[in-house]
Amino acid sequence: MGLSALDTLVWPGLVTVAALVVYYGLSLNVGRARVRYGVAPPETNGNPDFERVLRVQENTTEQLVLFLPSLWLYALFVNPLWAAVLGSVWVVGRVLYALGYYEASERRTPGFAVSVVATLILLGGALVGLLRRLVLP
């Protein structure tokens, strides 16, 4: 029995859930850091350790806006399994970014690079897939 089109979207769906779980965890870390470093809402600056935790969450918000549509467009117009693989790379990159940035701002670059490259491949692939559908219906 073969997979239906909907069945193949399970993989990018699971990656979407994983990305959102990571994001939720990063958001919880901001609350914990507020308590640990004594930064009461609505303040967003003060202790540099708190500011790094907040910046990880903010940057992930910024990246999700580009990543999630790119993931799903790639899944729909190129290949859902490869979308899930590349999306998983993005999730790992975001975790590496967070762990590095929590230690020191200069340690954020490898994880950032991994997630940005994954997003750019998804976005570029989605564009190619969409253009192919226009040219080769």
LINDAWO-V774307 format. One record per residue. N is the residue number from 1. PHI is phi in whole degrees, -180 to 180 (NA if undefined). PSI is psi in whole degrees, 0 to 359 (* if undefined). D_CENTER is the distance of its C-alpha to the mean C-alpha in Angstrom with 2 decimals. Layout:
N:PHI:PSI:D_CENTER, N:PHI:PSI:D_CENTER
This chain:
1:NA:125:33.38, 2:-82:166:30.52, 3:-81:139:27.10, 4:-80:167:26.85, 5:-58:321:24.31, 6:-68:322:22.71, 7:-61:324:22.69, 8:-71:340:20.62, 9:-83:357:17.80, 10:-60:320:17.58, 11:-65:308:15.27, 12:-65:333:12.47, 13:-64:317:13.30, 14:-66:323:12.90, 15:-66:322:9.45, 16:-60:315:8.64, 17:-62:317:10.62, 18:-61:317:9.08, 19:-63:319:5.55, 20:-71:326:8.06, 21:-66:317:10.29, 22:-60:315:8.27, 23:-61:318:7.88, 24:-62:317:11.53, 25:-61:318:12.54, 26:-64:323:11.44, 27:-67:319:13.40, 28:-63:324:16.26, 29:-61:328:16.37, 30:-64:315:17.21, 31:-61:317:20.08, 32:-63:319:21.30, 33:-68:326:21.27, 34:-58:315:23.27, 35:-68:312:25.89, 36:-60:319:25.94, 37:-104:5:26.37, 38:66:40:28.37, 39:-108:101:26.29, 40:-80:144:27.29, 41:-63:145:25.53, 42:-93:12:25.43, 43:-59:144:25.56, 44:-129:9:22.48, 45:-143:171:24.26, 46:142:264:26.82, 47:-76:126:25.91, 48:-60:327:23.71, 49:-65:319:22.14, 50:-64:316:21.12, 51:-61:325:19.87, 52:-67:318:17.48, 53:-63:316:16.05, 54:-64:319:15.83, 55:-65:325:14.29, 56:-60:313:11.34, 57:-66:317:10.76, 58:-64:316:11.68, 59:-66:324:9.56, 60:-66:323:6.31, 61:-58:312:8.21, 62:-60:319:9.05, 63:-73:326:5.91, 64:-60:325:5.05, 65:-60:325:8.66, 66:-90:321:8.52, 67:-66:308:5.82, 68:-62:313:7.41, 69:-63:323:10.88, 70:-63:317:10.59, 71:-57:310:9.70, 72:-74:325:12.63, 73:-66:320:14.93, 74:-62:315:14.70, 75:-60:319:15.42, 76:-79:325:18.29, 77:-112:356:19.83, 78:-125:284:19.29, 79:-164:120:18.61, 80:-67:326:16.70, 81:-68:316:17.00, 82:-68:327:15.67, 83:-60:317:12.73, 84:-66:320:12.06, 85:-63:310:12.79, 86:-65:323:10.53, 87:-65:323:7.61, 88:-65:323:8.83, 89:-62:318:8.99, 90:-60:314:5.34, 91:-60:314:5.33, 92:-61:318:8.56, 93:-59:320:7.82, 94:-67:323:5.94, 95:-66:316:9.02, 96:-62:319:11.28, 97:-58:311:10.38, 98:-62:311:11.23, 99:-62:319:14.27, 100:-67:314:15.50, 101:-66:324:15.28, 102:-59:325:17.00, 103:-76:311:19.81, 104:-166:142:20.26, 105:-58:327:18.57, 106:-74:351:19.66, 107:-92:3:17.85, 108:-80:339:14.33, 109:-60:314:14.74, 110:-59:313:14.23, 111:-65:322:10.75, 112:-62:314:9.88, 113:-61:317:11.80, 114:-60:313:10.29, 115:-71:324:6.71, 116:-68:317:8.79, 117:-62:316:11.21, 118:-60:316:9.17, 119:-63:316:8.13, 120:-64:323:11.81, 121:-66:316:13.20, 122:-62:314:11.71, 123:-66:312:12.96, 124:-63:317:16.19, 125:-64:320:16.83, 126:-62:317:16.46, 127:-62:315:18.91, 128:-62:315:21.26, 129:-61:319:21.20, 130:-66:315:22.04, 131:-64:323:24.73, 132:-62:321:26.21, 133:-65:326:26.66, 134:-71:320:28.53, 135:-84:322:30.71, 136:-120:73:31.24, 137:-64:*:31.41
